Amino acid sequence: MPAWDSLDEDHKRLYARMMEVFAGFVTHADAQIGRLFDHLEAAGELDDTVVVLVSDNGASAEGGPHGTHNQLGHYISDDEDDVAEELARIDDLGGHRSSGHYPWGWALAGNTPFRRWKRYTFEGGVRDPLIVCGPGVGSAGQVRNQYAHAVDVLPTVLELVGLEPPRVVAGREQMSFDGESFCAALRDPEAPGARASTTSCGGAGPCTTTAGRPSPTTSTSSPPTSAT
């Protein structure tokens, strides 16, 4: 991974523009979430709404070492992107003539202090931010360190809103949930974690997951959860 100061001006200009486009997307998404909150508040529904915001993985390195104006090309070819071509298309980034992606140096920075990025089982790939707010969530603005998994979100929301899912729908017995509610952790920073999980993958073989129930202070793979 080359240091930023070692890059020439063309590379810096290209890489900076690619991150600007990503930052613009995040800013736009934030504004739309704000509009939704404004609507809920105006409708008198905000205090009765549970909101869950979570990403699906760590920052992506699928842009390769130089980034690209067409990330779809990376799915059909392992050829490295041509920097001269990328510079020639720099004004297309962020518009309808591109499907851009920043270079993997930004993925490494975005996942700091965790190692690697999306598609890896290092924490840079699997440790994600989770923000929960709404009725039943205590300690607004605080961070939680208990481990939680994506499959735990639905049981948590059901508990927050006081709903028991039906066991039978249209005469068909429903499957059980793999997840467990982490409501206790949202209300109490010292509550024991509902689960702990370690996943290891080797080559093209299957992934192996082991689970246990250590206390929050002993879990080393616990994604922070923010209760707001």
N, C-alpha and C positions, 0 to 999 in steps of 0.2 A: 504494500500500500504506500504510494509515494506521499511524502509530506507536502502540504499545500505550498510551502515556500519554495519547493523544488520544481513546481510547475511553471511552464512559460505562460505568457500573457493570454495566448489564444485558449489554452486549456482552462485557465482560470476563468476567462470570460464565458466559455461554454458551460463549465460546471456550475458557475454562479447562476447563470440564467436558468439552468435546469432546476436548481433548488428554489429559485424565485417562483417558478411555475408551481412547484409543489406547495410552497408557502402560501401562494395565492389560493390554491385549492382548499387548503386547511382554513384559511381566513373566510372563504366563501361558505364552507360547511359550518363554521362557527356562527356566522351571521344567520344561516337558515335555522340552526338550532335555537338561536336567540329569538327569531320570529315565532317559532313554535311556542316557546315559553311565554312570549308576549301575548299570543292568542289565548293560551290556557289561562293566563292571569286575567285577561279582559273578560273571558267567559266565566270566571269564577270557579274554574276547575283545577287550578294549579295545585292547591293544597290537598286535592284528592287524587293526585296523579303520581304514580311511581315512574321515575325516569331512570333508565339504565344505559350508560354509555360505555362501550368497550370496543377495543380493536380486535382484529382477528388473528394477528400475529405481530412479530417484531418488524422493524423497518426492512424493506425489501432491497436485495442486492441484484435483482433481476435486470437492472440496467447495465450490468457488466462494468468493466474498469473505466469506460469513458462515458457511460450513459448513452441514450439513444433517442431519436425522434420517433422510432417505430419499435416499441418493445415486442410487438407481435412477431417480428422477425427472429427474435431470440428463441421462440418456441419451435422454429423449423430449421435453425442453423446455429452452429457453434462458432461461426466466423466472428472475429472481433470487429466492432464498429469502426468505420473509417472516420477519423477525427475531422478531416477536411470536408467530408460530406456532411457531417453533423454541424460544422460551422456554417456551411452553406445553407442549412435548413434551420438555423437558430431562430429566425423570426417566425417560423411555423410552430415553435414550441408553445403549448398552451392553447392552440387553436384547433380548428376542425381538420386541419391537414396533418396532424401529428397524433401519435399515441405515445407520448414521451415518458421517459423514465430517467431519473438522475443516476449518476455513477455510484458505484458501491462504497466509495469513500464517505458519501453522505449517509449511507445505511449504517456504517460503522459509527459515525458520529451520532446518529439518531438513536442508536441503541446503547450509547455510553451510560453506565459503566459496564454493561453486560457484553459478553463475548458473542461474536458472529451476528447472524441476522436470520430473517425468514428462511424457512426450509431446513433449518438446523435445529437440533434438540438442545443446543446451548441456550442459556437464558435470553440471549439476544433474539432468539427465534420464537420462544414460547412464553416469555414473561411479558404480560400486557397490562396496560392501565385499565382500571375499572372504576367508574364513578356511579354511585347510586344516590338518589335523593327522593324524598317523598314521605308520606305518612308512615310511621313505624320505624324510620331511620333516625337514630339518635346521634349526638355528638357531631353536629354539622361542621364540615371543614377539616375533620381529623382523618389521619391515615391509618389504615389497618394493615397488619403484616401477616395475618393468617392466610394459609394457602386456600385458594378457591379455583375451581375449574369451570370451564364454560357450561358444562352440563349441570352445574349447581345454580345457574341463574334462574331457570324456570321454577324450581321448587322454592327458591327464595322469594320470587315475585308472588307466587301463589300464597305463601305464608304472610307476606306483607299486606296483601289485599284481602286475606281471610277467606280464600276459596279452597275447597276440597275438590280435586279433579274427579270426574266420574270414573267409576271402575268398569262400567259397561256403556257402550254407545251403539245404538241401533242393534242391540242384541249381541254385540261383539265385545268380548273382554279386552280391555286395554292393557298394553304393556306397562310394566312398572318403569319408574324413572331411575336412571343410573345416578343422577345427581342427588345432593343433599343440601338443604337450606343452610345458608351462612348468616341468617338473621341475627343469631346470637352475637356474632362478631361485629355486625353493624351497630349493635346497641351497646356493646361492652368491649373495649380494647383488650381486656384481659381474658375474654372468653376463650376456652379451648378451641382450636381449629377443628372443623368438622372432618377434615381429611388431610392427608399428605400424599404426594405422588411423585415417583421417580420413573422416568421413561428412558429406555436405551434402545437404540436401533443400530443394526449392523448390516452394512451393504444392502442387498436387495431382500434380506430376510425380514421376518416379522419383528415388530416392536414389542418389548416386554415391559409391562408396567407393574410396579409393586406399590401397595398402598398401606398406610398405617395411620395412626392417630396421635402424633406427638403434640406436645404443647406448642403454642406459637413461638416460644423462645428457642425451641430446638429445631424448628423447620428452617431449612436453608434454601428452600425453593418456593418461597411464599410471595406471590405477586401482591404488591400493595393495593389496597382497596381504599377509596376515599368515600367517606360518608358526608354528604353535603346537605 
